[in-house]
Amino acid sequence: MVKWFWQRDDAPRRTLALRSRGDQGDATRVDFAELAPELPRFLGQAAYLQLGYFETLTRLIRATPELSEKESLSRAAGATLTKHRAIVELITERGDDPTQLMLPFRENLDAFRRKTIGARPRETLLAVYITAGMLDDFYLALASSYGEPGRQVASILREDDARHEIVAIIQETIESDEEWRSLLSMWARRLVGDTILVCRSALRPELLAVDEERIEPVYTELMGAHARRMDAMGLAS
């Protein structure tokens, strides 16, 4: 398990930990706590991301002729919607309006999602798996900065996401035709930069310009987890 700990001398300790499923490693320590956004900003963006993935997956269900694949995608979409609703419920319990918290992120995240819509459904499906995996890792890391609300969000994000259904479809695709392997590998590489930009947008914006070096270890760990996901599918990262 890889963990990062962010601590300021003049503030209570806040922990930012990136956990890759099944991964073990040494801790990397970075002074990063003040870059974490305010809790409402964190919750609004996290909720809208899950809603966007649900929308993309439902689009793929409509575009998929095979009934068995429709069933698989419906389980993944349902898991994403469940996470969205759970974060929305948490926002409501805190006395905030979920729509108002999500609204500032709608334009940028919709634009990000449009960039991840591939020319073929398989590309879009891989995009969901890759970008959602990276962003879930990142939001799990940020969640540890917010005490009990953060622990609740982390618990929500760790719920079964049914993305093994997506992996199974992708693996069957590349095993049936080697051309898909190289095509999807190239497509995945195109997704990484835009996903990192979404991670940046989640942080406290007024401090980003002067803290690029402190953010770099975060991106390094995200890329490591991404490479492991790609390897597990038989794709080159």
Disulfide bonds with the S-S distance in Angstrom:
none
